[in-house]
Amino acid sequence: MMEIDSFLIGFSVILLICALTSKLTGKLGVPALLVFIGVGMGLGTDGLGIIDFNNAHLAQMIGITALILILFSGGLDTEWKDIRPYWKEGLILSTVGVLLTTVLVGVACHYLLNLPWLESLLLGAIVSSTDAAAVFSVFRAKSMGFSKGVRETLELESGSNDPMAVFLTVGLIQLISLESSSGFDLIFLFVQQMIVGAVVGVMSGRWMRILINKIKLEYEGLYPIVTVSCVFLVYGLTQKIGGNGFLAVYIAAVVLSESTFIHRKSLMITHDSIAWMMQIVMFLTLGLLLNPTNLIPIASKGIIIGIVLMFFARPISVYLSLLFSKFNFREKTAISWLGLRGAMPIILATYPLTVLSNAQMAELFFNLVFFVVLTSTLIQGVSIKPVVNLLRVSAPAKQRPRFPFEYVSMGELKNDVSEFEIPHDSCLVDKSIAEINLPDDFMILLVRRNNEVFAPRGGTIFCSGDVLLTIAHDRDLRAFRDLIMTKLSDIEEGQKVSFPQLDSDISTEIMS
């Protein structure tokens, strides 16, 4: 048995290697998950042989636990006001898009690989979803932006399409193993899981905000323990009552991120660190589960599936799903190419290993999925920058400046504290604070302009890119957000730019 000091030395070295090489992968454009998987494969049986690991069930449990925390962190980092205009596109991609990808890959596998229909569709379902961990990590590492709506749609899709993929995978496994004979039962189960997951997610996000603000712990370090416990509780209870835990966790995080809660900055940083730790552990574990020599015999089949997925199934599913959307052809193509595969397909590939009686078929699926994920993620991940530049959907990276301190007290929260960034085309640009007639209880506490932070006065002029730290009633904050987002081109000549009089029955001011 390995001594504890040797284990700790080895584990710390592995973590350091993964953390340090992620800096290099960011510059090269290679997703960090490939490095983590590569380290796991190198330490496994076919590599240095340091770790002998072949427990698919344990790998599945580690992967699910990691994905829960990764989804929660991604949800916290997602701003609902940004993704709200694209919720329909994200929802269609996460349901119809996943279904179309499953069918298209399944048909290809049936005719090109001579697999039975159900098994072909099962393989399509496993690789059908984009991966939140891969998408979030690549977007965070890239020093570039995308056309309006592209990133937001991809983040929403990757955070919410796991339920559909899980449903299709589990349902097809049940049909193959004859545990379920009715497709209608599976459809009903999916609808139930989506509705229950969404409702529990919304309720949990609001409940977590109240709990965090009211619990008043003596030590700040205990708050991450509370939030992590809540995350696992939300997932577990949602699964128990027939909902989808992944969806509930992601929605709960998005709802929580849109509210004001104490220690917000430190909690978000902590969960980001936890998410990175779980990514490393998850991909290391999945890498250990694979024997690289098993990839050689199925390389040709893996290349075929990868080509079908990247160049046919994913693009067709995106074009059809977004047929009536406001995205143009170039933006749809970018959304198609940026839909990275990652941990979720590999974790789903462990389901047949633990359930199907045909062990040879289950192992073939796992190796094929692993090969497809590795190749498609490598090709797509490396080529993101040149592809988006070629499609002309790149844009300057949106900076998300934050005030470098916690600004919510431990006392009763009668008003909400929020930050707003003034767009370049806002009707407030070149207007003074005094001109817009803010309510008496609406306060702009600080303004961040470039690298300078200062307290504003009534004569302070709003500039493009200003970040405002405000405190006011939630209703007034929503009205102020609408005012900020009103474009100068929408203002009629001679019309006064002013805060809307919300208490008036008839208002001539600017309203949303």
MARVO-958247 format. One record per residue (C-alpha): residue in three letters; residue number from 1; x, y, z. Coordinates in steps of 0.02 Angstrom, whole numbers. Example, Ala and Ser with C-alpha at 12.3 -4.5 7.8 and 13.67 -1.06 7.14 Angstrom:
2
[ALA; 1; [615; -225; 390]]
[SER; 2; [684; -53; 357]]
//
This chain:
512
[MET; 1; [0; 0; 0]]
[MET; 2; [64; 172; -45]]
[GLU; 3; [116; 275; 105]]
[ILE; 4; [19; 435; 138]]
[ASP; 5; [169; 549; 113]]
[SER; 6; [208; 470; -55]]
[PHE; 7; [26; 487; -107]]
[LEU; 8; [19; 670; -57]]
[ILE; 9; [182; 709; -148]]
[GLY; 10; [122; 623; -306]]
[PHE; 11; [-51; 702; -300]]
[SER; 12; [18; 877; -271]]
[VAL; 13; [140; 858; -416]]
[ILE; 14; [-2; 803; -530]]
[LEU; 15; [-109; 952; -480]]
[LEU; 16; [37; 1072; -508]]
[ILE; 17; [72; 998; -679]]
[CYS; 18; [-111; 1016; -730]]
[ALA; 19; [-124; 1194; -662]]
[LEU; 20; [38; 1255; -742]]
[THR; 21; [10; 1173; -911]]
[SER; 22; [-163; 1254; -922]]
[LYS; 23; [-72; 1420; -949]]
[LEU; 24; [18; 1346; -1099]]
[THR; 25; [-141; 1268; -1168]]
[GLY; 26; [-228; 1437; -1159]]
[LYS; 27; [-93; 1514; -1270]]
[LEU; 28; [-95; 1369; -1392]]
[GLY; 29; [-285; 1361; -1396]]
[VAL; 30; [-291; 1181; -1335]]
[PRO; 31; [-428; 1148; -1206]]
[ALA; 32; [-353; 1113; -1036]]
[LEU; 33; [-459; 957; -1018]]
[LEU; 34; [-351; 870; -1149]]
[VAL; 35; [-198; 897; -1039]]
[PHE; 36; [-289; 828; -887]]
[ILE; 37; [-347; 675; -984]]
[GLY; 38; [-172; 652; -1056]]
[VAL; 39; [-94; 654; -883]]
[GLY; 40; [-220; 523; -826]]
[MET; 41; [-183; 412; -977]]
[GLY; 42; [4; 432; -947]]
[LEU; 43; [-11; 376; -766]]
[GLY; 44; [-124; 229; -808]]
[THR; 45; [-91; 49; -853]]
[ASP; 46; [-36; 82; -1032]]
[GLY; 47; [70; 230; -980]]
[LEU; 48; [191; 232; -836]]
[GLY; 49; [85; 104; -745]]
[ILE; 50; [89; 203; -583]]
[ILE; 51; [-100; 192; -554]]
[ASP; 52; [-204; 38; -595]]
[PHE; 53; [-385; 96; -610]]
[ASN; 54; [-531; 11; -696]]
[ASN; 55; [-683; 50; -589]]
[ALA; 56; [-812; 122; -710]]
[HIS; 57; [-944; 144; -575]]
[LEU; 58; [-827; 248; -466]]
[ALA; 59; [-773; 351; -617]]
[GLN; 60; [-956; 384; -655]]
[MET; 61; [-989; 443; -476]]
[ILE; 62; [-837; 558; -479]]
[GLY; 63; [-888; 627; -647]]
[ILE; 64; [-1067; 664; -594]]
[THR; 65; [-1009; 747; -432]]
[ALA; 66; [-885; 853; -529]]
[LEU; 67; [-1013; 904; -659]]
[ILE; 68; [-1135; 961; -524]]
[LEU; 69; [-1006; 1082; -453]]
[ILE; 70; [-946; 1137; -626]]
[LEU; 71; [-1123; 1175; -682]]
[PHE; 72; [-1156; 1274; -524]]
[SER; 73; [-998; 1377; -547]]
[GLY; 74; [-1041; 1407; -730]]
[GLY; 75; [-1216; 1461; -682]]
[LEU; 76; [-1150; 1583; -553]]
[ASP; 77; [-1038; 1659; -686]]
[THR; 78; [-1182; 1675; -809]]
[GLU; 79; [-1272; 1841; -814]]
[TRP; 80; [-1457; 1814; -848]]
[LYS; 81; [-1479; 1987; -922]]
[ASP; 82; [-1356; 1937; -1058]]
[ILE; 83; [-1429; 1766; -1099]]
[ARG; 84; [-1613; 1813; -1075]]
[PRO; 85; [-1636; 1876; -1255]]
[TYR; 86; [-1574; 1707; -1319]]
[TRP; 87; [-1664; 1587; -1203]]
[LYS; 88; [-1773; 1519; -1344]]
[GLU; 89; [-1623; 1480; -1454]]
[GLY; 90; [-1530; 1399; -1308]]
[LEU; 91; [-1681; 1295; -1259]]
[ILE; 92; [-1711; 1234; -1437]]
[LEU; 93; [-1528; 1186; -1458]]
[SER; 94; [-1527; 1095; -1290]]
[THR; 95; [-1680; 990; -1336]]
[VAL; 96; [-1717; 982; -1523]]
[GLY; 97; [-1533; 1005; -1567]]
[VAL; 98; [-1480; 860; -1455]]
[LEU; 99; [-1618; 749; -1527]]
[LEU; 100; [-1570; 789; -1706]]
[THR; 101; [-1386; 756; -1670]]
[THR; 102; [-1433; 588; -1592]]
[VAL; 103; [-1533; 535; -1744]]
[LEU; 104; [-1406; 594; -1873]]
[VAL; 105; [-1258; 512; -1786]]
[GLY; 106; [-1364; 356; -1755]]
[VAL; 107; [-1409; 340; -1940]]
[ALA; 108; [-1227; 360; -1988]]
[CYS; 109; [-1170; 228; -1863]]
[HIS; 110; [-1303; 106; -1924]]
[TYR; 111; [-1252; 115; -2108]]
[LEU; 112; [-1066; 151; -2092]]
[LEU; 113; [-1023; 40; -1943]]
[ASN; 114; [-1160; -92; -1966]]
[LEU; 115; [-1222; -72; -1787]]
[PRO; 116; [-1402; -118; -1739]]
[TRP; 117; [-1525; 28; -1739]]
[LEU; 118; [-1546; 46; -1551]]
[GLU; 119; [-1360; 31; -1519]]
[SER; 120; [-1325; 159; -1657]]
[LEU; 121; [-1447; 283; -1581]]
[LEU; 122; [-1372; 251; -1408]]
[LEU; 123; [-1200; 298; -1473]]
[GLY; 124; [-1276; 454; -1552]]
[ALA; 125; [-1360; 502; -1389]]
[ILE; 126; [-1199; 484; -1290]]
[VAL; 127; [-1105; 608; -1400]]
[SER; 128; [-1254; 722; -1432]]
[SER; 129; [-1228; 855; -1298]]
[THR; 130; [-1102; 994; -1291]]
[ASP; 131; [-1005; 999; -1129]]
[ALA; 132; [-1019; 1139; -1002]]
[ALA; 133; [-846; 1107; -928]]
[ALA; 134; [-763; 1116; -1100]]
[VAL; 135; [-861; 1268; -1159]]
[PHE; 136; [-841; 1367; -997]]
[SER; 137; [-654; 1329; -982]]
[VAL; 138; [-615; 1372; -1164]]
[PHE; 139; [-715; 1534; -1158]]
[ARG; 140; [-629; 1587; -998]]
[ALA; 141; [-458; 1551; -1074]]
[LYS; 142; [-487; 1641; -1240]]
[SER; 143; [-439; 1824; -1244]]
[MET; 144; [-572; 1862; -1375]]
[GLY; 145; [-756; 1898; -1390]]
[PHE; 146; [-893; 1845; -1508]]
[SER; 147; [-1036; 1927; -1600]]
[LYS; 148; [-1182; 1970; -1489]]
[GLY; 149; [-1278; 1816; -1439]]
[VAL; 150; [-1155; 1682; -1496]]
[ARG; 151; [-1068; 1658; -1330]]
[GLU; 152; [-1228; 1679; -1230]]
[THR; 153; [-1321; 1548; -1333]]
[LEU; 154; [-1178; 1424; -1319]]
[GLU; 155; [-1164; 1447; -1131]]
[LEU; 156; [-1350; 1423; -1106]]
[GLU; 157; [-1352; 1271; -1221]]
[SER; 158; [-1203; 1186; -1139]]
[GLY; 159; [-1271; 1219; -965]]
[SER; 160; [-1445; 1151; -1002]]
[ASN; 161; [-1428; 1012; -1132]]
[ASP; 162; [-1365; 877; -1014]]
[PRO; 163; [-1543; 826; -961]]
[MET; 164; [-1591; 784; -1140]]
[ALA; 165; [-1432; 683; -1169]]
[VAL; 166; [-1453; 589; -1004]]
[PHE; 167; [-1636; 554; -1043]]
[LEU; 168; [-1598; 485; -1217]]
[THR; 169; [-1451; 381; -1155]]
[VAL; 170; [-1544; 304; -1008]]
[GLY; 171; [-1702; 279; -1110]]
[LEU; 172; [-1613; 189; -1251]]
[ILE; 173; [-1518; 80; -1127]]
[GLN; 174; [-1686; 31; -1051]]
[LEU; 175; [-1754; -13; -1223]]
[ILE; 176; [-1600; -115; -1265]]
[SER; 177; [-1607; -209; -1099]]
[LEU; 178; [-1797; -228; -1116]]
[GLU; 179; [-1826; -136; -952]]
[SER; 180; [-1947; -19; -1039]]
[SER; 181; [-2054; -62; -1190]]
[SER; 182; [-2148; 101; -1214]]
[GLY; 183; [-2073; 253; -1297]]
[PHE; 184; [-2220; 357; -1235]]
[ASP; 185; [-2170; 320; -1056]]
[LEU; 186; [-1997; 389; -1091]]
[ILE; 187; [-2068; 548; -1170]]
[PHE; 188; [-2179; 576; -1018]]
[LEU; 189; [-2028; 547; -905]]
[PHE; 190; [-1926; 676; -999]]
[VAL; 191; [-2061; 810; -988]]
[GLN; 192; [-2078; 773; -803]]
[GLN; 193; [-1891; 787; -773]]
[MET; 194; [-1877; 952; -867]]
[ILE; 195; [-2026; 1033; -779]]
[VAL; 196; [-1981; 972; -606]]
[GLY; 197; [-1797; 1017; -631]]
[ALA; 198; [-1839; 1193; -689]]
[VAL; 199; [-1963; 1227; -549]]
[VAL; 200; [-1848; 1159; -414]]
[GLY; 201; [-1703; 1257; -487]]
[VAL; 202; [-1794; 1423; -481]]
[MET; 203; [-1860; 1391; -305]]
[SER; 204; [-1690; 1331; -244]]
[GLY; 205; [-1599; 1483; -312]]
[ARG; 206; [-1715; 1600; -217]]
[TRP; 207; [-1708; 1492; -61]]
[MET; 208; [-1517; 1489; -64]]
[ARG; 209; [-1512; 1680; -72]]
[ILE; 210; [-1623; 1694; 82]]
[LEU; 211; [-1522; 1562; 175]]
[ILE; 212; [-1353; 1643; 136]]
[ASN; 213; [-1413; 1816; 188]]
[LYS; 214; [-1505; 1762; 345]]
[ILE; 215; [-1393; 1627; 418]]
[LYS; 216; [-1264; 1752; 485]]
[LEU; 217; [-1120; 1632; 518]]
[GLU; 218; [-977; 1690; 626]]
[TYR; 219; [-842; 1634; 505]]
[GLU; 220; [-838; 1682; 322]]
[GLY; 221; [-749; 1520; 279]]
[LEU; 222; [-907; 1421; 321]]
[TYR; 223; [-1011; 1501; 183]]
[PRO; 224; [-935; 1396; 42]]
[ILE; 225; [-977; 1241; 144]]
[VAL; 226; [-1157; 1300; 152]]
[THR; 227; [-1168; 1331; -35]]
[VAL; 228; [-1084; 1166; -82]]
[SER; 229; [-1203; 1074; 34]]
[CYS; 230; [-1351; 1163; -45]]
[VAL; 231; [-1291; 1116; -220]]
[PHE; 232; [-1283; 931; -179]]
[LEU; 233; [-1449; 942; -87]]
[VAL; 234; [-1534; 1022; -237]]
[TYR; 235; [-1467; 888; -354]]
[GLY; 236; [-1510; 743; -239]]
[LEU; 237; [-1686; 800; -194]]
[THR; 238; [-1726; 842; -375]]
[GLN; 239; [-1674; 668; -431]]
[LYS; 240; [-1774; 589; -291]]
[ILE; 241; [-1937; 675; -340]]
[GLY; 242; [-1919; 634; -524]]
[GLY; 243; [-1834; 790; -591]]
[ASN; 244; [-1668; 818; -676]]
[GLY; 245; [-1537; 869; -549]]
[PHE; 246; [-1414; 942; -675]]
[LEU; 247; [-1544; 1064; -741]]
[ALA; 248; [-1600; 1111; -565]]
[VAL; 249; [-1422; 1150; -509]]
[TYR; 250; [-1385; 1257; -662]]
[ILE; 251; [-1547; 1356; -650]]
[ALA; 252; [-1525; 1379; -462]]
[ALA; 253; [-1352; 1454; -493]]
[VAL; 254; [-1417; 1572; -628]]
[VAL; 255; [-1560; 1630; -515]]
[LEU; 256; [-1440; 1654; -370]]
[SER; 257; [-1316; 1752; -477]]
[GLU; 258; [-1452; 1878; -519]]
[SER; 259; [-1484; 1917; -336]]
[THR; 260; [-1385; 2008; -202]]
[PHE; 261; [-1305; 1902; -68]]
[ILE; 262; [-1167; 1925; 58]]
[HIS; 263; [-988; 1872; 18]]
[ARG; 264; [-1038; 1864; -166]]
[LYS; 265; [-864; 1898; -234]]
[SER; 266; [-773; 1776; -120]]
[LEU; 267; [-904; 1639; -149]]
[MET; 268; [-892; 1655; -337]]
[ILE; 269; [-702; 1645; -330]]
[THR; 270; [-712; 1494; -214]]
[HIS; 271; [-834; 1401; -327]]
[ASP; 272; [-727; 1442; -479]]
[SER; 273; [-578; 1362; -391]]
[ILE; 274; [-684; 1212; -341]]
[ALA; 275; [-741; 1194; -522]]
[TRP; 276; [-562; 1191; -585]]
[MET; 277; [-513; 1065; -452]]
[MET; 278; [-658; 953; -501]]
[GLN; 279; [-614; 968; -685]]
[ILE; 280; [-438; 909; -649]]
[VAL; 281; [-497; 763; -540]]
[MET; 282; [-635; 715; -663]]
[PHE; 283; [-527; 713; -819]]
[LEU; 284; [-384; 627; -729]]
[THR; 285; [-504; 490; -674]]
[LEU; 286; [-577; 469; -847]]
[GLY; 287; [-402; 465; -920]]
[LEU; 288; [-352; 328; -800]]
[LEU; 289; [-504; 226; -852]]
[LEU; 290; [-443; 219; -1031]]
[ASN; 291; [-308; 107; -1101]]
[PRO; 292; [-231; 203; -1248]]
[THR; 293; [-189; 42; -1341]]
[ASN; 294; [-376; 7; -1354]]
[LEU; 295; [-397; 162; -1461]]
[ILE; 296; [-289; 96; -1604]]
[PRO; 297; [-408; -42; -1664]]
[ILE; 298; [-558; 77; -1666]]
[ALA; 299; [-466; 229; -1735]]
[SER; 300; [-545; 217; -1908]]
[LYS; 301; [-720; 200; -1835]]
[GLY; 302; [-687; 343; -1715]]
[ILE; 303; [-629; 455; -1858]]
[ILE; 304; [-788; 416; -1955]]
[ILE; 305; [-901; 460; -1807]]
[GLY; 306; [-798; 616; -1770]]
[ILE; 307; [-813; 677; -1950]]
[VAL; 308; [-1000; 643; -1953]]
[LEU; 309; [-1023; 734; -1787]]
[MET; 310; [-915; 887; -1825]]
[PHE; 311; [-954; 916; -2008]]
[PHE; 312; [-1130; 846; -2031]]
[ALA; 313; [-1233; 806; -1877]]
[ARG; 314; [-1191; 958; -1771]]
[PRO; 315; [-1204; 1086; -1914]]
[ILE; 316; [-1368; 1015; -1980]]
[SER; 317; [-1445; 1009; -1806]]
[VAL; 318; [-1392; 1189; -1772]]
[TYR; 319; [-1454; 1255; -1941]]
[LEU; 320; [-1623; 1169; -1921]]
[SER; 321; [-1642; 1216; -1737]]
[LEU; 322; [-1601; 1398; -1771]]
[LEU; 323; [-1696; 1407; -1936]]
[PHE; 324; [-1810; 1547; -1874]]
[SER; 325; [-1684; 1633; -1761]]
[LYS; 326; [-1605; 1804; -1786]]
[PHE; 327; [-1433; 1728; -1813]]
[ASN; 328; [-1359; 1737; -1988]]
[PHE; 329; [-1272; 1593; -2076]]
[ARG; 330; [-1098; 1641; -2014]]
[GLU; 331; [-1156; 1650; -1833]]
[LYS; 332; [-1246; 1482; -1846]]
[THR; 333; [-1089; 1405; -1918]]
[ALA; 334; [-988; 1476; -1772]]
[ILE; 335; [-1113; 1407; -1646]]
[SER; 336; [-1098; 1239; -1732]]
[TRP; 337; [-908; 1237; -1725]]
[LEU; 338; [-897; 1303; -1547]]
[GLY; 339; [-1008; 1165; -1477]]
[LEU; 340; [-865; 1070; -1393]]
[ARG; 341; [-877; 894; -1327]]
[GLY; 342; [-798; 849; -1161]]
[ALA; 343; [-831; 758; -1000]]
[MET; 344; [-1019; 731; -1016]]
[PRO; 345; [-1010; 612; -1166]]
[ILE; 346; [-871; 514; -1081]]
[ILE; 347; [-970; 502; -919]]
[LEU; 348; [-1124; 446; -1017]]
[ALA; 349; [-1014; 316; -1100]]
[THR; 350; [-987; 237; -929]]
[TYR; 351; [-1174; 202; -914]]
[PRO; 352; [-1168; 54; -1036]]
[LEU; 353; [-1015; -12; -944]]
[THR; 354; [-1114; -24; -782]]
[VAL; 355; [-1282; -77; -855]]
[LEU; 356; [-1273; -170; -1020]]
[SER; 357; [-1248; -358; -1013]]
[ASN; 358; [-1149; -354; -1175]]
[ALA; 359; [-982; -304; -1099]]
[GLN; 360; [-891; -307; -1267]]
[MET; 361; [-1015; -187; -1346]]
[ALA; 362; [-1010; -73; -1192]]
[GLU; 363; [-820; -65; -1196]]
[LEU; 364; [-824; -28; -1383]]
[PHE; 365; [-942; 117; -1350]]
[PHE; 366; [-831; 188; -1214]]
[ASN; 367; [-675; 182; -1321]]
[LEU; 368; [-765; 255; -1473]]
[VAL; 369; [-837; 399; -1371]]
[PHE; 370; [-669; 434; -1292]]
[PHE; 371; [-585; 439; -1462]]
[VAL; 372; [-721; 551; -1535]]
[VAL; 373; [-710; 673; -1389]]
[LEU; 374; [-521; 681; -1396]]
[THR; 375; [-511; 710; -1583]]
[SER; 376; [-657; 829; -1601]]
[THR; 377; [-608; 932; -1449]]
[LEU; 378; [-428; 942; -1508]]
[ILE; 379; [-475; 995; -1685]]
[GLN; 380; [-612; 1116; -1634]]
[GLY; 381; [-523; 1184; -1481]]
[VAL; 382; [-364; 1227; -1575]]
[SER; 383; [-456; 1304; -1721]]
[ILE; 384; [-579; 1416; -1625]]
[LYS; 385; [-485; 1578; -1653]]
[PRO; 386; [-450; 1558; -1840]]
[VAL; 387; [-626; 1493; -1873]]
[VAL; 388; [-716; 1638; -1786]]
[ASN; 389; [-599; 1761; -1873]]
[LEU; 390; [-635; 1678; -2041]]
[LEU; 391; [-822; 1687; -2009]]
[ARG; 392; [-805; 1868; -1951]]
[VAL; 393; [-898; 1837; -1789]]
[SER; 394; [-756; 1889; -1674]]
[ALA; 395; [-766; 2045; -1570]]
[PRO; 396; [-662; 2131; -1435]]
[ALA; 397; [-669; 2030; -1276]]
[LYS; 398; [-799; 2099; -1158]]
[GLN; 399; [-714; 2150; -998]]
[ARG; 400; [-811; 2119; -839]]
[PRO; 401; [-736; 2243; -716]]
[ARG; 402; [-783; 2222; -536]]
[PHE; 403; [-760; 2332; -386]]
[PRO; 404; [-620; 2252; -284]]
[PHE; 405; [-713; 2233; -120]]
[GLU; 406; [-868; 2161; -40]]
[TYR; 407; [-1003; 2292; -30]]
[VAL; 408; [-1150; 2201; 51]]
[SER; 409; [-1159; 2213; 240]]
[MET; 410; [-1213; 2078; 358]]
[GLY; 411; [-1367; 2177; 408]]
[GLU; 412; [-1544; 2172; 341]]
[LEU; 413; [-1547; 2198; 153]]
[LYS; 414; [-1684; 2327; 123]]
[ASN; 415; [-1614; 2377; -47]]
[ASP; 416; [-1514; 2286; -179]]
[VAL; 417; [-1337; 2328; -232]]
[SER; 418; [-1302; 2307; -417]]
[GLU; 419; [-1173; 2349; -549]]
[PHE; 420; [-1215; 2418; -721]]
[GLU; 421; [-1103; 2448; -871]]
[ILE; 422; [-1155; 2586; -991]]
[PRO; 423; [-1150; 2529; -1174]]
[HIS; 424; [-1072; 2642; -1305]]
[ASP; 425; [-1242; 2674; -1387]]
[SER; 426; [-1339; 2706; -1225]]
[CYS; 427; [-1449; 2860; -1217]]
[LEU; 428; [-1360; 2906; -1053]]
[VAL; 429; [-1191; 2937; -1135]]
[ASP; 430; [-1141; 3121; -1115]]
[LYS; 431; [-1286; 3151; -995]]
[SER; 432; [-1259; 3205; -814]]
[ILE; 433; [-1329; 3118; -661]]
[ALA; 434; [-1433; 3271; -618]]
[GLU; 435; [-1517; 3270; -789]]
[ILE; 436; [-1601; 3101; -771]]
[ASN; 437; [-1698; 3140; -610]]
[LEU; 438; [-1658; 2985; -508]]
[PRO; 439; [-1774; 2944; -361]]
[ASP; 440; [-1719; 3009; -191]]
[ASP; 441; [-1679; 2834; -127]]
[PHE; 442; [-1580; 2786; -283]]
[MET; 443; [-1394; 2807; -253]]
[ILE; 444; [-1247; 2789; -371]]
[LEU; 445; [-1111; 2750; -246]]
[LEU; 446; [-959; 2734; -358]]
[VAL; 447; [-908; 2747; -539]]
[ARG; 448; [-769; 2646; -616]]
[ARG; 449; [-697; 2727; -773]]
[ASN; 450; [-551; 2634; -851]]
[ASN; 451; [-439; 2600; -700]]
[GLU; 452; [-503; 2743; -594]]
[VAL; 453; [-638; 2726; -459]]
[PHE; 454; [-720; 2885; -392]]
[ALA; 455; [-877; 2945; -303]]
[PRO; 456; [-993; 3036; -425]]
[ARG; 457; [-1080; 3203; -403]]
[GLY; 458; [-1238; 3272; -482]]
[GLY; 459; [-1137; 3350; -621]]
[THR; 460; [-1041; 3190; -662]]
[ILE; 461; [-1060; 3149; -847]]
[PHE; 462; [-1093; 2969; -898]]
[CYS; 463; [-965; 2898; -1020]]
[SER; 464; [-967; 2743; -1128]]
[GLY; 465; [-899; 2593; -1030]]
[ASP; 466; [-929; 2669; -858]]
[VAL; 467; [-968; 2539; -725]]
[LEU; 468; [-1089; 2603; -593]]
[LEU; 469; [-1108; 2534; -418]]
[THR; 470; [-1288; 2571; -365]]
[ILE; 471; [-1404; 2538; -218]]
[ALA; 472; [-1592; 2552; -235]]
[HIS; 473; [-1756; 2458; -229]]
[ASP; 474; [-1762; 2309; -347]]
[ARG; 475; [-1902; 2390; -448]]
[ASP; 476; [-1800; 2548; -475]]
[LEU; 477; [-1647; 2447; -523]]
[ARG; 478; [-1745; 2359; -660]]
[ALA; 479; [-1809; 2526; -726]]
[PHE; 480; [-1632; 2598; -723]]
[ARG; 481; [-1568; 2446; -819]]
[ASP; 482; [-1702; 2475; -952]]
[LEU; 483; [-1651; 2658; -962]]
[ILE; 484; [-1468; 2614; -984]]
[MET; 485; [-1507; 2488; -1121]]
[THR; 486; [-1614; 2615; -1216]]
[LYS; 487; [-1514; 2665; -1370]]
[LEU; 488; [-1488; 2845; -1417]]
[SER; 489; [-1558; 2805; -1589]]
[ASP; 490; [-1724; 2757; -1507]]
[ILE; 491; [-1747; 2930; -1432]]
[GLU; 492; [-1858; 3048; -1530]]
[GLU; 493; [-1791; 3221; -1566]]
[GLY; 494; [-1825; 3336; -1420]]
[GLN; 495; [-1877; 3194; -1304]]
[LYS; 496; [-1809; 3208; -1128]]
[VAL; 497; [-1697; 3068; -1064]]
[SER; 498; [-1757; 3041; -887]]
[PHE; 499; [-1789; 2907; -758]]
[PRO; 500; [-1967; 2839; -784]]
[GLN; 501; [-2098; 2897; -660]]
[LEU; 502; [-2151; 2724; -602]]
[ASP; 503; [-2286; 2785; -483]]
[SER; 504; [-2380; 2881; -617]]
[ASP; 505; [-2528; 2802; -705]]
[ILE; 506; [-2477; 2880; -870]]
[SER; 507; [-2294; 2913; -904]]
[THR; 508; [-2218; 3002; -1050]]
[GLU; 509; [-2044; 2950; -1001]]
[ILE; 510; [-1941; 2810; -1074]]
[MET; 511; [-2011; 2640; -1026]]
[SER; 512; [-1957; 2465; -1074]]
//
